[in-house]
Amino acid sequence: MFTGIIETIGVVTNCVKEQGNLHVTIKSSITNELKVDQSVAHNGVCLTVVDIKNDEYTVTAIKETLDKTNIGRLKINDIVNLERAMKLGDRLDGHIVQGHVDGTGICTKISDENGSTWFTFQYPRNKNNVTIEKGSITVNGVSLTVINSKENEFSVAIIPYTKEHTTFKTLQLNDVVNLEFDVIGKYVARLTAFAN
């Protein structure tokens, strides 16, 4: 389990395809605190550390992950939002995040709004993937509050600190992002679908 509060940004140093898998090597300031078999969220995708060398570590994404996330789009020198799994008893500063990305969305609008930056995203229609006004959403692993919730579109307002300390600082129009919808909302949507 994660909170969506990004610890640091990592830099991709290598990407190696092996059959249907992709091995991604990342240089980060937290590498010396990691261990093999540990779960780390990369742009919101929970991946297992499989190797550590000096200040770099490697994770492996399988075909299912590559099909449903933006991990397969990573290339050398890209930056990645990183968060280690939360410790039992820690404060839950964001919201409950599983690290199981529901799918991707596309950034359709970026605007400056009196000290914050608004990002608008569209995503494929799916009755289980819903947002609600002032509800929670995870975009590339960042826990955010939904504004302007529509059927397959929503916006978020990013404060300058979040923009500077996450991949939002490089996000551009038409970029593909990972989306994890609120877990409680997904269960409610599923139960409602069964009731109808």
N, C-alpha and C positions, 0 to 999 in steps of 0.2 A: 504494500500500500504506500501511496505517496500523497503529498499535499498540494502539489502544483506550485510550490514556492521554489524557484530555481536557485540552486546553490552557486553555480558557476557556469561559465561557457567553456566548452572544449573545442579544439580545432582538429578536423579530420586530417590525418597524415598519410593514410593509405586505405585503399578499397580493393579487395581481392575477391573475384567471383570464383566459386567452386561448386560446380553442378548448379543446383537451384538456390544455393546459399550465397550470402554476401558477408565477408569478414571485413569489419570496419575498425580501423585503428585510430585512436583518439589521444591527443596530448591534452592533459588537463592539470590544474593545480591540486586536484584531489586524488590523483593516481596513487600517490604514496599511502593513502588511507584505504585503498581498495584491496580486495582479495579475490582470487579466482572463485567462481561460483556465486559471487555477489550480484544482486539485481540493481541495475542503475537505469533510470529513465532517460532516454535520449530523444529530445523533442517530443516527450510524452510517451515514448515507446519503451516498455520494460524489456531490457535485454540483459543477458547474463555475461559477466566478465569471464572470458576463456583463457586469457593470457595477459601477463603484465611484464613489461620491460622498461626499466628506468622510469621516465615520466609519461610513458605511453601504455595504453591497455587496448585490448582487442575484444570486440563482441561479435556475435554471429547472428545475422537475421536470416530466417528461413523464408521460403517462397510465400507462405501465408502472410507473413509480416510485410514482405516486399510488395505484395499485391494490394494491401490495405492501407499502407502508410507512405510517407515521403522518404523513408530511409533509403530506398533504392535510387533516389535522385542525388544522394550525397556524393560529393567529389572532394578531392584533396583541396585543403584550405577553407572548406566550408566551416562555419561555426555551428555548434549544436548546444541546445539547452540541456544541462545536466542536473539531475536530482537523485540522491541516494534514497533508498527506502526509509520511511520514517521509523523511529524507535518507539516501542510501546511506552506510553507515558509522556511522549513529547506533545507540545502544543500543536494543535491542528490549525495553523495560520491560514491555510487556503481552504480546500474542501477535500472530501474523500475522492482520491484519484487512484484508479487501479493500474494504470499503465497499459491498459488494453484499448488501443485506439479503435474507434468505431468506423472510421473512414477519413477521407480527406475533404478539404474545402479549398476554395480559391479566393484569394484576396481581390475584391472588386472595387474597393474605394479606400483611399487614405486621405484624411483631412485634419488639419490643425484646428483645434477648438479651444482657444483661450487657455493655453498652458497644458493641455492634454492632446493626445493624438487619437483620433477615431479610426478604427479599422473595421471595414465591413467584409463579411465572408458569405459566400453562397456554397451550399452543399446539396448533394442529390436528395430528392424527396424520399423519405423512409418513415413510416408511421412510428417506428421505435426511436428515431432520432429527432427529438423535439427540444426546443429551447423555450424558456418562459422569461418574461421581463423580470429583471433583477435576479434571475436564477444563475446557477454556476455553469461554466463551460471551461474546458481545457483546450487551449490552442498551442500547439507545439510544446505541450507540457506545462504551460503557464496557466495557473488558476485565475480565472477572470469572471467578471460579472456581465451578464448579457444586458444589452440595451437594444432597443428597436427590434424586438423579436418578431420574426415573420415565419411563414410556413417553411421555407428552406433558405432563410437568410437571417443574419443577426449582425450586430455591431458590438464592439467593445471599446472602452475608453482607456487608454494607457497613460499612466502618469510618467513624467520624465525619468524617474529612477528605474522603473520597469523597462522602459524603452532602451535605456542605456546599458542595462545589465542582462539583457536577453537578446535573442535573435530578432526581436522586433526592430532593433536598430538597423537591420539590413533588409527587412521585409519590403517587397515591392509589389506593385499591381501584378496580378496574374500568378503570383507565387502560390504553390501548393502547400497547404499546412495540414498537420495532423489534428484531428478533432476527437476528443473523448467527451461525450455528453454525460450529464450528471447521472450517476448510477441510480439514485433514487427515482429520478424522472424516467429512466429506462424501465425500471420495474413497474412503475405506475402505468406507463404506456402499454406495457405488455399485459398487465392484469386487465386493463380497460379493454384491450383488443379481445381477450378471452371472454369478457363479460358480454360483449356485443355479439 
